[in-house]
């Protein structure tokens, strides 16, 4: 019995020693192969990109003429690849330096210039300081009403006999009008037949201005969600069954379950392939505040030359909450955002037939609706 146990211990010891030797042999083989692979490839590509090195490559001229290095084809191929990569990196570096300094007559052809993009979207508007320390409605309303009834720039009218004279149903004192002053680009754009007009409404507003602009050669697009056809051409104007909104439709809701076909203005411009609009007319019956906020936050106003906007003051508007002083402060802050976007008020219109309501009350004899005309001083189509 004892001799059998001795043989078992001896067998287990031999097996353990054999396993240790095999493990050590595998480690040595792995280290040898790793070092061999690194010696075979140039150190320029160890990190995956070309870098400077002090390694001296073998001099082919010092070799014996009668001998041939078996690694020579690989070295030549890798040397050519390294030169191409280094020259490509140097070219990109030189082009980027030239672009930063404004020099260089031959721009890089590998990267075509990108189209100018709008500013990145913001999350909220900048609220203006309160009109008074006690946050009173009267002070907020006085500041707001004074702002919308004080034009910031004058707009010289065109000649009545000229080709740019536009017809208006109510004459020169009508609610809707554009600025055709020669200081701004709209008159020249009409003359060259390059102007584009977007009219956003609900299908019940007057279209006299749109017809007049179409008559002088403008490309006019009217958006009316009540149309029966998706697109219709009528009287030199394009009619679309579409309405502007401050948000795009929820993709999780099927189209047949949605109440109407509504999209943001940025989405409409992208779908139509339009980058600029000379005149944007918005009459959205109390949805204008949230639509205007979306235009400000997404930087769409830089694509607009003139903004014609009807604001409704008899209530706060869709999805505008807060007490009355906060609502008026929000309205005023939105219009100040227009001014920061280089828009200046050139005209306002107050319809005497409208009821005198300001947030559900007769306050400071204010009208329930005002039509405002803004021109972008920095707009260069």
C-alpha positions in Angstrom: 0.0 0.0 0.0 2.8 2.4 0.9 4.8 1.9 -2.4 1.6 2.7 -4.4 1.1 6.0 -2.6 4.7 6.9 -3.3 4.3 6.3 -7.0 1.1 8.5 -7.1 3.0 11.4 -5.4 5.8 11.1 -7.8 3.5 11.1 -10.8 1.6 14.2 -9.6 4.9 16.1 -9.0 6.2 15.3 -12.5 2.9 16.5 -14.0 3.1 19.7 -12.1 6.7 20.4 -13.2 5.7 19.6 -16.8 2.9 22.1 -16.7 5.1 24.8 -15.2 7.7 24.2 -18.0 5.1 24.4 -20.7 3.7 27.7 -19.3 7.2 29.2 -19.2 7.8 28.0 -22.7 4.6 29.6 -24.0 5.5 32.9 -22.3 8.9 32.9 -23.9 7.4 32.2 -27.3 4.9 35.0 -27.0 7.6 37.5 -26.0 9.8 36.4 -28.8 7.0 36.8 -31.4 6.0 40.2 -30.0 9.6 41.5 -30.2 10.0 40.1 -33.7 6.9 41.7 -35.0 8.0 45.1 -33.6 11.4 44.8 -35.2 9.9 43.9 -38.5 7.6 47.1 -38.8 8.9 50.7 -38.8 8.4 52.5 -35.5 6.5 55.2 -37.4 3.3 53.1 -37.4 3.4 51.5 -33.9 0.9 54.1 -32.7 -1.2 54.0 -35.9 -0.1 57.5 -37.2 3.1 58.9 -38.7 5.5 60.5 -36.2 9.0 61.7 -36.3 11.7 59.2 -35.4 15.5 59.0 -35.1 15.6 55.5 -36.4 18.2 55.0 -39.2 16.9 52.8 -41.9 19.4 50.4 -43.5 21.5 52.0 -46.3 20.9 50.1 -49.5 24.1 51.4 -51.0 26.1 49.8 -48.2 24.9 46.3 -49.0 26.9 43.9 -51.0 25.9 44.0 -54.6 25.7 40.2 -54.9 23.3 39.8 -51.9 19.6 40.5 -51.6 17.8 41.5 -48.5 14.6 39.4 -48.2 13.0 42.3 -46.3 13.7 44.9 -49.0 10.4 44.7 -50.9 8.5 45.1 -47.7 10.7 48.0 -46.6 10.2 49.8 -50.0 6.4 49.4 -49.9 6.2 50.6 -46.3 8.6 53.5 -47.0 6.4 54.7 -49.9 3.2 54.4 -47.8 4.9 56.3 -45.0 6.0 59.1 -47.4 2.4 59.4 -48.8 0.9 59.6 -45.3 3.5 62.2 -44.1 3.0 64.4 -47.2 -0.8 64.2 -46.8 -0.6 65.2 -43.2 1.8 68.1 -44.0 -0.6 69.3 -46.8 -3.5 69.3 -44.4 -1.5 71.2 -41.8 -0.3 73.8 -44.3 -3.9 74.3 -45.7 -5.2 74.8 -42.2 -2.5 77.3 -41.3 -3.2 79.2 -44.6 -6.9 79.2 -43.8 -6.3 80.7 -40.4 -4.0 83.4 -41.6 -6.2 84.2 -44.7 -3.3 83.5 -47.1 -2.9 81.0 -49.9 -4.4 81.3 -53.4 -5.1 77.6 -53.8 -7.6 76.3 -51.2 -7.5 72.6 -50.4 -9.6 70.6 -52.8 -10.1 67.7 -50.3 -12.6 69.5 -48.2 -15.1 71.8 -50.1 -16.3 74.9 -48.3 -19.4 74.2 -46.3 -22.6 76.3 -46.6 -23.0 78.9 -43.8 -25.1 77.3 -41.1 -27.5 78.9 -38.7 -26.5 79.4 -35.2 -26.9 76.5 -32.8 -30.3 76.3 -31.2 -30.8 78.0 -27.8 -33.0 76.7 -25.0 -34.7 79.9 -23.8 -34.9 83.6 -24.5 -33.2 86.3 -22.5 -35.9 87.9 -20.3 -35.5 91.7 -20.0 -35.4 93.3 -16.6 -38.7 94.3 -15.0 -40.0 97.7 -15.9 -40.3 98.6 -12.2 -39.3 97.2 -8.9 -42.9 96.3 -7.9 -43.5 94.3 -11.1 -46.7 96.1 -11.8 -48.9 95.4 -14.8 -49.3 99.1 -15.6 -45.5 99.7 -15.9 -45.0 96.6 -18.0 -47.9 97.4 -20.3 -46.8 101.1 -20.8 -43.3 100.0 -21.7 -44.5 97.3 -24.1 -47.1 99.5 -25.8 -44.6 102.4 -26.2 -42.2 99.9 -27.9 -44.6 98.6 -30.5 -46.0 102.0 -31.4 -42.6 103.7 -31.9 -41.0 103.0 -35.3 -37.2 102.7 -35.1 -36.4 103.4 -38.8 -38.2 105.3 -41.4 -39.1 103.8 -44.7 -39.4 106.0 -47.8 -42.3 104.9 -50.1 -41.6 104.1 -53.7 -42.8 106.3 -56.5 -46.6 105.9 -57.1 -46.1 105.7 -60.8 -43.2 103.3 -60.6 -43.3 99.5 -61.2 -42.8 98.8 -57.6 -46.0 100.5 -56.4 -48.0 97.9 -54.6 -51.8 97.9 -54.4 -53.4 97.8 -51.0 -57.0 97.2 -50.3 -57.2 99.9 -47.6 -54.7 102.3 -49.3 -51.4 103.4 -47.8 -52.9 103.1 -44.3 -53.8 99.4 -44.6 -52.7 96.8 -42.1 -50.0 95.0 -44.3 -47.2 96.8 -46.1 -43.5 96.1 -47.0 -40.6 98.5 -46.9 -39.4 99.3 -50.4 -36.8 101.9 -49.3 -33.7 101.8 -51.5 -31.5 101.3 -48.4 -32.8 97.8 -48.1 -32.6 94.9 -50.6 -36.3 94.1 -51.2 -36.8 96.8 -54.0 -33.8 95.5 -55.9 -34.8 91.9 -55.4 -38.2 92.7 -56.8 -36.6 94.5 -59.8 -34.5 91.4 -60.6 -37.4 89.0 -60.0 -35.6 87.2 -57.2 -37.8 87.9 -54.2 -39.6 85.2 -52.3 -42.6 85.6 -50.0 -43.9 83.3 -47.3 -47.4 84.0 -46.0 -48.4 82.0 -42.9 -52.0 82.1 -41.9 -55.2 80.0 -41.3 -57.0 80.7 -44.5 -59.2 83.6 -43.5 -56.8 86.5 -43.8 -56.7 89.0 -46.6 -54.3 88.2 -49.5 -54.1 91.6 -51.1 -50.4 92.1 -50.3 -49.5 88.6 -51.5 -51.3 89.2 -54.9 -49.5 92.6 -55.3 -46.1 91.0 -54.7 -46.9 88.2 -57.1 -48.0 90.7 -59.7 -44.6 92.4 -59.6 -42.8 89.1 -60.0 -42.2 87.7 -56.5 -42.4 84.0 -55.8 -45.2 83.8 -53.3 -46.0 80.8 -51.1 -49.2 80.8 -49.0 -49.6 78.2 -46.3 -53.2 77.4 -45.5 -54.1 74.2 -43.6 -57.7 74.3 -44.8 -56.9 73.5 -48.4 -58.2 70.3 -49.9 -55.2 69.7 -52.1 -51.6 69.4 -50.8 -50.2 71.9 -53.4 -52.1 74.3 -55.7 -51.0 77.1 -58.0 -53.5 79.9 -58.3 -53.1 83.5 -59.5 -49.3 83.3 -59.7 -49.2 82.1 -56.2 -48.4 78.7 -54.7 -50.8 77.4 -52.1 -49.8 74.7 -49.7 -51.9 72.7 -47.2 -49.5 73.3 -44.4 -49.4 75.4 -41.3 -46.4 76.8 -39.4 -46.0 75.8 -35.8 -43.4 76.1 -33.0 -42.8 72.3 -33.0 -42.7 69.5 -35.5 -45.3 66.7 -35.4 -44.6 63.8 -33.0 -43.3 61.0 -35.1 -44.9 58.4 -32.8 -48.4 59.7 -33.7 -49.7 58.4 -37.1 -50.3 61.1 -39.6 -54.0 60.3 -39.9 -54.5 60.8 -36.1 -52.9 64.3 -36.1 -55.2 67.3 -36.2 -53.4 69.0 -39.1 -50.3 69.2 -41.1 -48.0 71.5 -39.1 -44.3 72.0 -39.2 -41.7 74.4 -37.9 -40.5 77.1 -40.3 -37.0 75.7 -40.3 -38.3 72.3 -41.4 -40.5 73.9 -44.1 -37.5 75.8 -45.5 -35.4 72.7 -45.6 -38.2 70.6 -47.2 -38.7 73.2 -49.9 -35.0 73.8 -50.5 -35.2 77.5 -49.6 -32.4 79.2 -47.8 -33.8 82.7 -47.6 -37.2 84.5 -47.5 -37.4 88.2 -48.5 -40.8 88.7 -46.7 -42.3 86.6 -44.0 -45.9 87.4 -43.2 -47.4 85.8 -40.0 -51.0 86.0 -39.0 -51.6 83.0 -36.7 -54.3 84.2 -34.3 -52.5 84.1 -31.0 -50.0 81.4 -31.9 -47.5 84.1 -33.1 -45.7 84.4 -29.7 -44.6 80.7 -29.5 -43.8 80.7 -33.3 -41.7 83.8 -32.8 -39.9 82.2 -29.9 -39.1 79.2 -32.0 -37.7 81.4 -34.8 -35.5 83.2 -32.2 -34.2 80.1 -30.5 -33.4 78.2 -33.7 -31.8 81.2 -35.4 -34.1 81.2 -38.4 -34.5 85.0 -38.4 -31.1 85.4 -40.1 -32.8 83.9 -43.2 -35.6 86.5 -43.3 -35.4 90.0 -44.8 -38.7 91.5 -43.5 -41.1 90.2 -40.9 -44.7 91.3 -41.0 -46.4 90.1 -37.8 -49.8 90.5 -36.3 -49.8 90.3 -32.5 -52.9 89.6 -30.4 -53.0 91.1 -26.9 -56.5 90.2 -25.7 -55.1 87.1 -24.0 -51.6 85.6 -23.3 -51.6 83.3 -26.3 -51.2 79.6 -26.8 -48.9 77.9 -24.2 -47.9 81.2 -22.6 -48.5 81.1 -18.9 -47.8 83.2 -15.8 -49.4 86.2 -14.2 -50.3 89.2 -16.3 -47.1 91.2 -15.6 -44.9 88.2 -16.4 -46.8 87.7 -19.7 -46.2 91.3 -20.8 -42.6 91.0 -19.8 -42.3 87.9 -21.9 -43.9 89.7 -24.9 -41.5 92.6 -24.6 -38.5 90.3 -24.2 -39.4 88.4 -27.5 -39.5 91.7 -29.4 -36.2 92.8 -27.9 -34.8 89.5 -29.2 -35.9 90.7 -32.7 -33.9 93.9 -32.2 -30.8 91.9 -31.2 -31.3 89.9 -34.4 -30.9 93.3 -36.3 -34.7 93.7 -36.9 -36.0 97.3 -36.6 -39.6 98.3 -36.5 -40.5 100.4 -39.5 -44.3 100.4 -39.3 -47.2 99.6 -37.0 -51.0 99.6 -37.6 -53.8 99.7 -35.1 -57.2 98.8 -36.5 -59.8 101.0 -34.8 -62.5 98.4 -35.5 -60.8 95.9 -33.2 -62.1 95.7 -29.6 -60.1 97.5 -26.9 -58.9 94.5 -24.9 -55.6 94.0 -23.2 -55.4 90.7 -21.3 -59.2 90.4 -20.9 -59.7 94.0 -19.8 -59.9 97.6 -21.2 -56.4 98.8 -20.2 -54.7 102.0 -21.3 -57.1 102.1 -24.3 -54.9 99.4 -26.0 -56.2 97.5 -29.0 -56.5 93.8 -29.0 -54.3 93.4 -32.1 -51.5 95.3 -33.8 -49.8 94.7 -37.1 -46.0 95.3 -37.0 -43.5 95.5 -39.8 -39.8 94.8 -39.1 -36.9 95.0 -41.5 -33.6 93.2 -41.1 -30.8 95.8 -41.4 -28.1 93.2 -41.7 -29.8 91.0 -44.3 -27.7 90.4 -47.4 -29.2 87.8 -49.8 
